[in-house]
Structures are given as structure tokens and as C-alpha cells.
Amino acid sequence: MCFLDNVRENSIKNGLVHLQETVLGDIIGKKYTKIGSVNKGIPIIKHRLQQKKVLLVLDDVNKLEQLRAIVGKSGWFGPGSRVIITTRDKHLLTVEKSYELDGLNMKEALELVCWNAFETDKADSSYEKVLSRAVSYASGLPLALEVMGSYLIGKSIKEWESAIDRFERIPDKKIYDILKVSFVCLDEHQQKIFLDIACFFKGCDLSYIRKILQFHYGFCPEYGIGVLIEKSLIKITSNGHVTMHDLVEDMGKEIVRQESPEEPGKRSRLWFPEDIVHVFEENTVRLI
């Protein structure tokens, strides 16, 4: 176990060193291949870039170490520099300004899926209904629109409909794997709270959810709920209800489904009426 932990830690450190080398190489135009360690790379970045006006974009940051290795302080770069960071984890953003991005609107979503499927911002009118289904399924998430569009290049309307039917039953693996990253980073109790909300409580009042979860688990869920908000897995509406993106909900339900794909009675949670009826009729789970 210690050996595996060391391998994992070294892999992370090597990745950060490579990130430092890439940043230096892209900005200065010179290859850096012998920084050696993250701690050695930090002063090099500060020395070589503190007089340069740079635009640096760090996309999908999920670890504090990534920020510390590249943008520890604003003084590392010259006056007028701009650093843009995208992340699902709000607590990483101890910055001057932060913005929460909304999903794409209908027009933008249609254009994105069309560009990926047809290499144009418009499609034949015969695809109108199936395109509306695709956009509705993606719920404004650019990743889902790009994946669906790329899968459906050159496909007929019937093939589009069949693919969307499949996506609605079982999430696409590429979309699922990317969304699942935030779930994997949660601890055991936070994962349970997330799955409960995804399977049962989306749209419910926050105070009601708190009471149910505290009664069920025997501890206050306040901290866990806060973590889910920080990681953009759930949101609290202005009227105090808990919501989440449709595809994040699908991701949570798929995690539970994969506990036992063939036998619903062996899963930790049941929400689909047909699965519940099956379990009772076949007596495939022991009720306590």
C-alpha cells in the first residue's frame, strides 16, 4: 500500500513539473526539460515571467497544488497580466473576481451541436425535432453537446433518435467519466449524500433534506452539503430548494445502477418504479 501511494504521489509531482515546463516553454518559446521538482520550478517561473505581460488560461483545475505550482501569487507575472482559471471546485478560487457560468441557451446549444455534427451552425429542417431532443438532453452543457454532435456525424435521423434514446437510458461513457471526477474526490459520507440527492431529493426543500439525512445517518449533513455546493454538484435555489444539472443527476443514478446492472435488488438505492416492483415481486432483497 505504501509503495502504491508513493507511486501515485510521484506521478502527481511529475505532472506538476511537466505543467511548469509547458507554461515556461509556451510563453518564453524555449523548452524546459530539466526543472527537476515543483519547488525548483517556482522560482524559475517567477524570475522568467515577472517582467512579462501574459495571458494564462488554466482549464478544469481540480487540485490546489496545480495553482500553487503555476500561479502562487499575482506578483509572479508582469503588470497587466491576466490569469483565467476554470474549475468545478469553488473553494480553489481565492481570487479577485470569480464568475459562475450558466449553461448555453437554446440558440447557442443548437449552433454548437450543429457545428460538431454538420460543420455548420445550421442543419436541414428535417433534423429540427431530433436536434431539439439532443439540446434538451444536454441541458446547456457544452461537453454533452460536443460529444453527441461528434458521435452523430453522417448519421440518419433514425440513428440520431436511437442514439438519444440510449443516452437517456444509460449516460454516454465519455460524459459520465468526466462528470464522475468530482464525485470520486468526495469522501464516503459526501458521496452518500450526493447519491441520495441525485436519486431521491432533487427539487426538494433543503431543510427537509437536512432532516431526512440527519435522521438516516445520525450526523448533521451540513458540511457535506456545503462541499457538494462548492464542487458545483448541487445548487440551492432562491426559494431554498436543492437542484442539480440533469446530467449530474444521471451520473449519480448511473453510479448506483452499476452497483448491480442486472439485479436491482442488490443496489443501494431504488427510485425507478419498475425496479421497485421487480424487487418486491421477485423478493430479491431482504428488507430490514
N, C-alpha and C positions, 0 to 999 in steps of 0.2 A: 504493500500500500504506500509506504514512504517513497519507494522508487517511482511509482506512477505519479505521485504528487510532485516529485522533483522534475519529472519529465514534462508534466503539464506546466509547471511554473517556468521552466526554461523555455518552453515553446512560446509562452506569453511574452517573456522578456525578449526573445529573439524577434518576435513580431513587432514589438515596440521599437527595437533598434532599426529594423528594416523600414518602419514608418518614418523614423527620423532621417534615415539616409535618403528616402524618397522625397521628403519635403525639401531637404537641402539640395538634392540633385535637380528637382523641378524648378526651384526658384533661382538658384545660382547658375545652373547649367553645367555643373561639374559632378561627376559620380563620386559618391561617398560609400565605400565598401568596407572600411575598417574602423568604424566608430568604436566597436568593441562592447560597449554597455550603455544602458539608458543614461546612467549618471554622467558618463563621459560625453554623451551626445548633447545633453542640455546646455553646457557652456559653449559648445560649438555653435549651436543654433543661435544662442543669444549674441555671440561675438560676430557671426557672419551675417545676421539678419537685422540687428538692431538699428542699422542705418538705412535699411531698405523699406520702401513702402510696398507692402504685399497685400494681396487678396488670397486668403487661405480658406478653403471650404473643407470641413470635416463632416462627412456624411455618415449617418447611422452610428454615432458613438454610443457605446454601451458600457464603457469602463472608465472610471476616474483616472486610471493610470494612463490612458490614451491622451487625455487632456494635459496631464502633468508633464508628459514626455514631449509634447509639441507646443502647447500654449499655456505654460505655467503662469505667466503674468503678461499683461498687455505691453509692458516695457520691453519685451523680447523683440518687438518689431518696431520699425521706424514710424514717425508721425504720419497720420492719415491711413494707416493700415486698417484692414477690415478682416475679421475672422468670423466666418459663418459656421455654426455648428448645428447639425440636425440630430435629434435623439428622441427616443420614446420615453426616456427616463428624466423627469423634470428636475430631480434633486442634483443632477450633474451640472445644471445650468446656474452657476453662481456668477452671472454676467450682468453687464449694464442693462441690456434690453433683451427680452425674450418674447416670442410670438407663438401662439398656438394656431397651427394651420388647420383650416377646415378642409373637408373633402371637396373634390371637384364638383361643380354644379353640372346639371344635365347637359348643357351645351358643351362644356369643356370635356366631360366624360365621353360623349359621343365622338368628339373630334379625336380624342386620344385612342379609343378603341379602333376607330376607322383608320387612323394613321398606321397602327400596328397590323391591322388585318388587310387593308386595301392600299396602303401607301398614299392615301389622300384623306382630306378632312371630311369628305362626304362619301356616301355609299349609294348604291342603287336603291330606289324607293321600295323595292320588293323586300329589302332587308330591314325595313323600318321596325316591324314588330319584334323581330328576334334581337335587333340591336337594343331596343328598349328593355328587353328582358336581361340582356347582358349588363347594361348600365345599372339596372335596378339591383341585380345580384351583387355587383361590385360596390354599391353604396358609396361611390365617390372615391374609392381607394385606387390611386394610380397603379400600384403594383398589380392588383387584380385585373384591371383593365388592360394593362400591357401583356400580362400572361395570357389572358383569354384571347386577345387580338392576335398574338403570335401563334397560338395553337390553331386558330381558325382560318389561317391564310389558305386561300384556294378551296375552301370547303363550301358545300351547298347549304341552303337554308335548313334542310332536314338534318344535316350533320351538325350545324350550329345548335339547333333545338335539342338534339340528342346530347351534345356536349354540356349544354347548360343544365339539362335535366340531371346529368351525372354530377356536375358541380354542386347542385342544390342538395343532392343526397349525401355525397362524400366530397369534402373540400379538396381542391387541387393540391397535390403534394408540395409543389414549389411554394405556393402561397401559404399553406399550412406550416411548412418548415420555418419560413421566415417569421411568421407571426408567433410561432411557438417559442422563439428565442427569449422573449420577455417572460413567458411562463416558466421556463427552465431556471431562470435566475431567481425565482421566488423560493422562500423556504417552505417546508412542508405545510405549516398552518396557513400560510398565504395562498398556497396552491389549492388547498381545500376550500378556502373562502371564495377564491376565484371560480372554481368549478361549480360551487353551489349557486353563485350568482348567474353564471352562464347557463346552467341547466334549469334553474327554477325562479330566480328572483329579478331578472331583467325587467325594468319598468316599475318595480315595487318601491314603496316609500323606504327611505334609508333607515328611519327609526324602527320600522317593522323588521327590516333585515337584521339590524343590530340585535333586537330582542330574540329573534329566532336562532341566530348563530350563537349568541351567548348561552342560551338555554341548551342548545345541542352540544357545543364543545366545552362548556364550563369555563370559558375565559372571555374577556372583553375583546371583541374583534376590531376595535377602533384602530389600532396600529396597522393591522393587516389591511384594512380597507384603505387607510391612508397610503400605504405602499402601492396598492393597485391603482390609485388615482395618480400617484407620482409617475408610475410606469405607463400611464395612458391606456391601461387595460379597461378601466371604467371611468365614467364621468357622473357627476352629481348635477342634475338639472336645477334651474332656478326655483322650482317648487319642491325640491328635496327628494326627487326620485333618482334611482340608480339606473344608468343606461350604459350601453357599450356598442361598439360598431358591430354590425351584423356578422361580419367575417370573423371578428374576435370571438363572438358568441359561438359561431360554427366551429372554430378551432377548439374551444373548450369542450364542446359536445363530442367532437371527434376524438379528443384525448380519452374521454370516458368510453366511447364506443370501442376504441382499440384495446381496452382492458379485456374485452371478450367479444370479438367481432361476430361470432356465430351464436353465442348464448347470452341473451340479455340478462338472465338471472344471475350471472357471475360479475356483472358490472357494479360499480359502487353507487351509481345513481340511475334512476329511470325517469323519463319525462314523456316519452312517446307513447300514446295510448295503446297502440297495437303491441308494443313490447310489454307493457304492464299487464295487459290481458293475457298475453302468452305465458308470462311468468306464473300468473295465478292458475291458469288452466293446466299448465304442464307441471306445476309445483316444482319449479327448477331452482328455487331459492328458499332457504329457511328463514321465516320471519321471526324476529325477536321482539 
